[in-house]
Amino acid sequence: MKRILSSTEAKIDIYAAIRGRESLLLCLAAMMLFAASDVIAKLLSGTFHPLQIAWFRYSAASILLAVICLRAGLPAPSVASASQIIRGLGMAGATILLIAALSLQPVAEATALVFISPCLVTLLCVLILKERVPAKRRLGVAGGLLGVLVILRPGFAGYNPAALFSIASAACWATALVMTRRAVVADSLATTLAYSALTGFVLLSLTLPFVFLGLTLQQFVLSCATAVLWLAAHVAIAFAYRRPEVQVSRLAPVSYTHLLWATGFGYLTFGTMPDAMTVAGSVLIVASGLAALRASGPHERKL
């Protein structure tokens, strides 16, 4: 009997390891897809308004939602609609502002500053959710903010005010993440996804008549490509994190490979490379984010 149990446990461990590796690969693929989508968005931003580019992304998400609803039925009504709408607005704002940031600065710099969002999440958890934050996580926040200052170089010749769009994008994303805590506790995942897609789509559709420009066939294909890549990245993340045997604490650091993909794609497409100050600031932000993650308790890492 003991042999049977030990054999069964071994099989479960092997299965969990395989699933964990698959989730890791899905996260890596998602970061590559996000970076590729951002590079195409930057190409389009020379001609089109960020609102129009973002509209294509949310159109793709809404089409996917419609397909899901046709197969599984309409999601249940929300019992926390205010939290859901704020979350949806935060996600849309993060998307729009990141595209604006990409239009005004190199891909690597715009992407690096967005990774201040974990530090902003910690600050918002204190202000909104009234959570107690350990000293190590407070140091992580301070280190991340220092990394931002290194990249921004306020008062120096290299200071680029356009970088504020990246920071604003990070702030919107952090707000969305904090509101996710409230939303998913009250509503189902399907309801949360519906609000995420439709809030951004409705908002952007209202603004589209004021910014829309006609597209050539090539521009239409590129617009669809940035939308499909962005949506595929989100789907890959969802599949990676939905597996119960996978620890979020093991997957979260993979998101920082987005910086590597952004730097590589930015160099191949635009011939740009981050300078020494940007690299130093990026290292500080990543190190601080990882330190804050390690300082979190097991229950926090699974959220």
Secondary structure, 3 states (H helix, E strand, C coil): CHHHHHHHHHHHHHHHHHHHHHHHHHHHHHHHHHHHHHHHHHHHHCCCCHHHHHHHHHHHHHHHHHHHHHHHCCCCCCCCHHHHHHHHHHHHHHHHHHHHHHHHCCHHHHHHHHCCHHHHHHHHHHHCCCCCCCHHHHHHHHHHHHHHHHHHCCCCCCCCCCHHHHHHHHHHHHHHHHHHHHHHHHCCHHHHHHHHHHHHHHHHHHHHHHHCCCCCHHHHHHHHHHHHHHHHHHHHHHHHHCCCCCCHHHHHHHHHHHHHHHHHHHHHHHCCCCCHHHHHHHHHHHHHHHHHHHHCCHHHHCC
